[in-house]
Amino acid sequence: MQIFDELKLRGVEDIFFVSMNGVSGPEEEARTIFPDVIVQRCIVYLIRNSISMFQVKTTSLLLLP
């Protein structure tokens, strides 16, 4: 992935925090180029994946306000 290479070439010395969708490729590259970066999985993906494990009836109860 060229994003982190491009950031490094543009003078970015360090990245503190990155939120990603859980794909392993970009996470590994971010850690290769910026070893101290904290990578967190995006909360939208965490919720979506968690809800997919419930039955439809239960999911509707979880999503009620």
C-alpha beads as a LAMMPS data file, in Angstrom:
LAMMPS data file: protein, C-alpha beads

65 atoms
64 bonds

1 atom types
1 bond types

-500.0 500.0 xlo xhi
-500.0 500.0 ylo yhi
-500.0 500.0 zlo zhi

Masses

1 110.0

Atoms # bond

1 1 1 0.000 0.000 0.000
2 1 1 1.462 3.288 -1.066
3 1 1 -0.329 5.556 1.372
4 1 1 2.169 5.184 4.209
5 1 1 5.160 5.270 1.850
6 1 1 3.808 8.498 0.381
7 1 1 3.325 10.036 3.833
8 1 1 6.908 9.147 4.764
9 1 1 8.221 10.669 1.524
10 1 1 6.289 13.867 2.225
11 1 1 8.080 14.302 5.531
12 1 1 5.757 12.712 8.080
13 1 1 8.054 11.400 10.792
14 1 1 5.574 9.560 12.991
15 1 1 1.900 8.602 13.154
16 1 1 0.359 8.131 16.571
17 1 1 -3.011 6.527 15.773
18 1 1 -4.727 4.902 12.764
19 1 1 -8.287 3.576 12.557
20 1 1 -8.776 0.849 9.932
21 1 1 -11.386 -1.633 8.809
22 1 1 -9.441 -4.714 9.902
23 1 1 -7.707 -5.657 6.653
24 1 1 -4.299 -7.057 7.575
25 1 1 -2.255 -5.668 4.651
26 1 1 -2.492 -1.939 5.434
27 1 1 -2.100 -2.596 9.160
28 1 1 1.157 -4.480 8.606
29 1 1 2.498 -1.797 6.285
30 1 1 1.611 0.962 8.731
31 1 1 3.544 -0.861 11.454
32 1 1 6.475 -1.511 9.107
33 1 1 6.892 2.140 8.164
34 1 1 5.765 3.690 11.473
35 1 1 6.659 1.084 14.161
36 1 1 5.091 2.935 17.108
37 1 1 1.675 3.466 15.490
38 1 1 -1.429 2.348 17.388
39 1 1 -3.869 0.581 15.064
40 1 1 -7.510 0.301 16.090
41 1 1 -10.308 -1.389 14.212
42 1 1 -13.049 1.030 13.183
43 1 1 -16.022 0.875 15.569
44 1 1 -18.497 0.727 12.660
45 1 1 -16.950 -2.531 11.471
46 1 1 -16.861 -3.940 14.988
47 1 1 -20.569 -3.234 15.493
48 1 1 -21.535 -4.505 12.034
49 1 1 -19.627 -7.762 12.523
50 1 1 -21.020 -8.252 16.029
51 1 1 -24.623 -7.688 14.944
52 1 1 -24.248 -10.167 12.081
53 1 1 -23.827 -12.947 14.654
54 1 1 -27.327 -12.424 16.119
55 1 1 -30.658 -13.581 14.747
56 1 1 -32.753 -10.981 12.921
57 1 1 -35.285 -10.818 15.794
58 1 1 -32.536 -10.179 18.339
59 1 1 -30.789 -7.650 16.109
60 1 1 -33.905 -5.494 15.878
61 1 1 -34.096 -5.419 19.685
62 1 1 -30.441 -4.368 19.914
63 1 1 -30.911 -1.486 17.507
64 1 1 -33.972 0.031 19.183
65 1 1 -33.309 3.441 20.776

Bonds

1 1 1 2
2 1 2 3
3 1 3 4
4 1 4 5
5 1 5 6
6 1 6 7
7 1 7 8
8 1 8 9
9 1 9 10
10 1 10 11
11 1 11 12
12 1 12 13
13 1 13 14
14 1 14 15
15 1 15 16
16 1 16 17
17 1 17 18
18 1 18 19
19 1 19 20
20 1 20 21
21 1 21 22
22 1 22 23
23 1 23 24
24 1 24 25
25 1 25 26
26 1 26 27
27 1 27 28
28 1 28 29
29 1 29 30
30 1 30 31
31 1 31 32
32 1 32 33
33 1 33 34
34 1 34 35
35 1 35 36
36 1 36 37
37 1 37 38
38 1 38 39
39 1 39 40
40 1 40 41
41 1 41 42
42 1 42 43
43 1 43 44
44 1 44 45
45 1 45 46
46 1 46 47
47 1 47 48
48 1 48 49
49 1 49 50
50 1 50 51
51 1 51 52
52 1 52 53
53 1 53 54
54 1 54 55
55 1 55 56
56 1 56 57
57 1 57 58
58 1 58 59
59 1 59 60
60 1 60 61
61 1 61 62
62 1 62 63
63 1 63 64
64 1 64 65
